[in-house]
Amino acid sequence: MTVLYISYDGLTDPLGSSQIIPYLKGISKHQENIIVLSFEKPDRIDSSGSFIKEDIKPYAIAWTPVRFTKGFGIFGKAWDLSKMYLMAIFLSYRHKVNIVHARGHLSAQVAYFIKKIFGIKLLFDFRGLWVDERLDKGGWDLNFSFHRIQYNYFKRIEKKILFNADHVVVLTDKVVNEVVSLGVKSLSRVTTIPCCADFNHFILSDKYLKNKAKNLANIPKKTFVIGYLGSVGNMYLLDRLLYFFKIVTTVQSDCHILFVTNDVSELENLIRDNLPNDLYNLVHIVSAKRNEVPTFIPAMDIMVSFILPSYARMAASPTKMAECFSAGIPVIANDGVGDVAKIINQLDGGKIVDPFSDQDLIKASNELEEISAKGGSRLRNASFPILGLDLANEKYKSVYEKLMLESC
C-alpha cells in the first residue's frame, strides 16, 4: 500500500522528533511507501532539514517539506491550506496513493477532499479536540463574532470528517465515546494510541546520571528536585506549580525546582510574579533540544504536571508523562486530563492532587519521599507495555491491516 501522510506540524519541530518521526518509522516497516507532506518552519528546515533527511533515509519514507507561512494571521493559514490541497492532490495522483493518513484537523480537512476525489481510505489521526483547544489556549474567544464563525465552521467540518473517516486514532480512552457522539459511525472504527515514549531514547535514571544532570543544571547534589518538562502557557497552571513549590520549601528546605523548557522568557516572567526573591536561587531553568532532554530528566526526583481541566482536555495525552516514566521518574498530576489519573493509579506511578486545593498540596508536600520511592526500574518496566513506542507501532500496524482488508 502507498500512504500519503499529511501533517501541518513539521518533522523539524520538537514534536516532529518525538511524536511523528518515530511513528512514521514504525509504519514504514509494514507499508511499501510512505509519502510525507509536512509544513516546516523556515529557520528549522534550514538548520536541521538535512539531518532529518539522513535520519529517515534508511526507511521507506519520501518526504515533501513545504515552508510554513509565518505571520499574516488567517491569510497565512489560508495560503498554507491552499498549498496543502494542491500538493496533496498532486502527490496522491502521482504516487497512486491507497490510504491518506491525516495528522490533526487541518490535515484531515484536506484528506477528506482527497478521499472524495480518489476514492481511497481515510485514517484520521485525531490528536485532540482541536477546535475546542483553540478556546482553551486563547486562540479564539467566542465573545468575538468572527471567532464564533470560525469555531462553528470547524465543528461542522470535524463532524463531517469523523463521519466519513474509515478509521480514527485517538489519544485517550476517555474521548472514545465522545468522538462517536461527534460523528464516528461505530466504536469499531476507533483505536486509542496514547502519546508514547521511545524507551531507548529515555534511559533509566541512576545515581551517576542524576549527579551528572544536576551538575549540568547547576543544582547541588544533595537536594530533592521537583521537575517540570514542556511548554509554558495558561493551561499548564505554572502559577499553581510555583505555589506548590513554595509550600514544599517550608517543609523540605533542601528542595530545588528544575524547568526544562524552551519558553524561557515567559517562564522567567511567571517566576518573578509568583515566587519571592529569596527562593530564586532554588530555581533552575534549562532550554534543551529533544536529544538533550534525556540528559536532564534524571535530575528530577518527581515531575509535576498540572493542566487546566476542560472539555478539550479529555482528549489529551501528555507526552512528558511517558518520557518521565521511561526514566523511572514518578509524576504528580491532576485529574480531568485524558487518561492521566487512570494511568498513574494503574502503575502506582505518582500521585493525583487537586492543584487548587491547599490541603492536597500540603499533603503532597509531606509525602515527597514516599512518592519519589514509586519510581525507578519498577515504574519503567510497568509503564513500557502501555506507553512504550512498541505499543504504538503494533496498534498502527493493526489499524493499517484493517484498512487494507477493507480495501480488498
N, C-alpha and C positions, 0 to 999 in steps of 0.2 A: 504494500500500500504506500502511496505517496501522500504525505501530510503537509498541509500548509499551516504553520504555527504563527499566529498574529499576536503581537504584544505592543501596547503603547508604551510600556516600560522598556527600558533599554537593557541589553546584555551587559553594557558597560556600567550600568547603575549598580550601587551596592546590592540592591535587591536582585539584580540580574545574576550576580555571582552566587548568591545564597539560595534563591528560590526559582530561578529559571534554568540556568545552565545545567545544574545537577540533574534536574528532571528531564531536560532535553537529552542529556547523555544516556539516561536510563531508557527513555523511549526509543532512542536510536538503536538500541540493542535488539529490538524486535520489530522495527519498521525499516523498510528498504531505503526510503528517502524522506528527510525532513527539510522542508524549505521554511526558513525563519524570516519573518518580516517584523522588524522592530524599529522603534524610534529612539535615536541616540542623541544625548546632549552633545553639542559641538565640541566642548572642551574635553569631555570624557572619551568620545570616539577618537579624537586627535591624540590623546595621551595613552589610551590603553586599547584602542581598536585592534592594533596588530597583535597584541598579547592574546586577546580573545580569539582571534582567527587561528592562532597557533594552538590554543587550548582545545578548540573544537575540531581541529584538522583531522585527528585520527577517527572521528565519528562520522556517521552518515548524515551530516548536518550541513546544509548550504545556507549561508547567512546573507540576507539582503538588508543591510542597515540603511535607514532613511534618517536624515537630520531632523531632529525635533526643533520646532519653531519656538524660540524664546521671545517672550513679550507679545505685544499686540492683543492681549486679552482673548476674548472669544473669537476674534478674527484669526488669531494664530492657531487656535484649536480647530476652527473650521477648515483652515488651509491644510493642517495636518490630516484631518479626517478625509479631505478630498484626495490627498496623496495616498492615504491608506486604501481607499476604494480603488483607485487606478492601479496601484501596484498589486493589490490582491487579485484583481481581475486578470491582469497580465500574467502573474505567476501561476494562477490556477489553470489558465488556458495553456500556457507554455509547458507546464510540468504534468498536465493531466492529473490534477490532484483528486484524491479519493475522499479525504477527510480534511475538514478545516477545523483546527483546534484554536479557539479564541480565548485568550487570557484577559479577562476583565470585560466590562460592559461596552466600552467604546469599540474594542476589537470585535466583540460579539455582534454589534450592530452591522459591521462590515461583513462578518462571517455569515450572518443570516441572509444578506443580499447575495453572497457567493453561493450559498446553498440553493437559493431560489433559481439562480441563473444556470448553474451547472448540475443541479440535482444530486449533490453529494452530501455526505454525513456531516453534521454539525456537533462538535463537542464544545460545550460552553464551560470553560474553567471559571466558575463563579467565585471570584476571590473575596466576595463580601457583598453586603447590601450597599453598593457603591453610591447609589442615588441618595440614600439616607445618611451615608457617611459624609457627604458633602455638607449636610446640615451640621453634623457633629463637629466638623473641622472648621466651620465658619465660612466655607466657600460660597454657600448660598444662605440667604436669610429670607424666610417666607414672608416677612413684612414688606419686602420689595416685590412688586408685581412681576418684573422681568425674571426674578429668581423663581417665583411661583410657576411661571410659564415653563421655564427650563425643567423644574422639578417634575411637574405633571407630565411633560413630554417624555422625559426619560423613564418615568414609572410606567407609562403606556408601552414604551419600547421594551422595557425589561420584561413585562408580562408577555408580550408577543414573542420575544426570543426564547423565554423559558418554555412556552407552549410548543414552539417549533423545534427546539433542540432535541437531537437524538439521544444525547446523554448530558448530564450536568454533574460537574465535580464541585463539591462544597468543602469548606474547611472544618466545619463542626457538625456534630450530630444534632446539636441544638437547633440548627437552622433548617434541617431537612424538611420537617413538616411545613415550615414557613414558605420555602420555595415551591412546595407542592401547592400550597394555597395561593401562591402568586401566579401559578400557571403551568408548572410541570405536570405532564399528563399522568404520571404514576410514580410511586416510590421506587419502582424497579429501574427507573431512569436516573436515579441519583446515587452517587457514590461519595462518601466522605474521605478526603485525604487531607489530614492536618498539615500545617507547616512543619516540615521535618528538618532534622539536622544531619549533616554528614559527620558521623561518629569517628571517621578517620581524620577529619579536619579539626574537630574539637576533642582534644585528648583529655584523659582523666587527670585532674589536679592532684599533685602530691606536694610534699614538703619542699622539694627542690624548686618545682615550678612556681609554688606560692611565693617563696622568698625571691625568686628571680622577678616575678611580676611586681611584687611590692617595691623592689629596688628600682625597676623601670618607671614606676609611678610615683617614686619618692615617698613611699609610705613606710614608716618604721616597722621593723619585723615583728615585734611583739605587740601586735594590735589586732583588734577584731575589726573586720572590714565589711560594711554594708555596701553592696554594689548596685549600680543601675546601668542598663545597657540599652541604647537605642536613641530615638529621636526625642526632641523637645517640642511640646505643644500643649494646649489647654487640656486636651483629652487624656493626657498622661499624668495628670494630678501631681506634678512635681512639687507643688506647694505643700501637699499633704505628706509626700515623702520627706521633705525637709523638716516639716513639723514633727514627723515620727523620729527623725534623726535627732532633733533637739531633745525629745523625750529620752531617747536612748542614752544620750550623753550625761543625763542626770543619774542614770542607773549604772552605766558602764563607761568609766572615764577614759579608757584606752581605745574607744571606738573611733574609727575613721570612716569616711564615705568616699567611694570611687565612682565617678561617672565616666563611662566610655561612650562618647557621642561625638558626632561631627557638628552639632549645633552649639558650638562653644559660646559664642557671644550671647545668644538667647539664654543659655543656662546661667552665665555669669550675672545677667540682669536678675534672674529669678533668685539666685543666691543672695544678692545684695538686698532684695526685697523681703526675703523670708528667713534669713539667718542673722543672728547678732555677730558683731565684728569679732568677738573672742572665739568664735567657732570656725572662722575662715581657714585657720591653719590645719583644720582636720578634714578639709575638703580637697579632693584631688580630681583633676579633670584631664582626660587624655582623648585625643582625636585619633582614631585608628581605622585603617583600611580593613577589608574583610580578612586578609591573610594575617593581620596583626591582632585581631580580636582574640583568638585563642591564646595569645601570649598574655593578655591582661586579665581574662576571666578567672584564672587560678588565684589571683589576689583576693577575690571575694570569698567570704565565709557564707554569705547569704546574698541573693539577689532579690531586690524588691521591684515589683511591677504593679503599680496602681493605675488602673484605666477607668475612666468615667463610664459607668454602665449606661446603656441606651438600647433602643430597639435595634440599631445597626450593629451594636457590639455582639449580639448573639451569633453573628457570623464570623467573628474574629478569632484568629489562632495566632497568638504572639510567637514569632519565631524565636525570640530571646529565651523563652522558657525551655524549648527543646535544646537550644545551644547550651544553656547552663546545666541542664540535666545531663547532657552528654559529658560535661566536665565534672559531674558529681557535685554540682552546687545546688542546694535547695532554694526554693523560691517562696517568698511571702507575697501574696496577691489578694485581690478581692474577687468576690462573686459577681455574677452579672456580665461576664465576658466569655462568650463561647463556651467551650468545654473545660476551661481552666480549672474551676473548682473540682469538677469531676476527676480530672487527671491528677491533680495534686493529692486529692484524697485517696484515689486508687493506688497511687505509687507511694503514699506517705512521704511525699516529696517536698514538704514545707508546711505552710500554714495559710489558711484563708482568714482574712480580717476585714473589718469594715473601716476603710481609711478615714471616715468621718466620725468614728466613734473613739473618743478619748480612752474609754475603758478598754476597747480592743487593742489600741496602740500601746497602752501602758502594759497590758497583759503580755503582748508580744515582746515588748522590750525586756521583760523579765524572763523570757523563755528563749533568748537568742542562742545560748549554748545548746539547749535541747533541740532547737530547730536545726542548727548547724550540724548536729550529730546525725541528722537524717540523710546527709549527703554521702559522698564517697562512691566506691565501686558498686555498692548495693544499688544506689539510685541510678547510676549509669546503666547497669545491667538490666534493671527493671524497666527503664524507660526506652531502651533500644527497640523492643518489639513493637511499640506503639508510636514512637516518634523518630525512629531511625529512617534514613534515606531508603533502605531496602524495602520498608513498608510502602513508601510512595511508589517506588519502581514496580513492585508487584501489583499494586492497585491500578496504576496506569496501564500496565500490561493487560490486566483483566478487562478494563474498560475498552481498550482497543480491540481485544479479541471479540468482545461482544458486538462492537460496531462492524467488525469485519464479517462476522457471521450474518448479521442483518443485511449486509451488502450482497451476500451471495444469493 
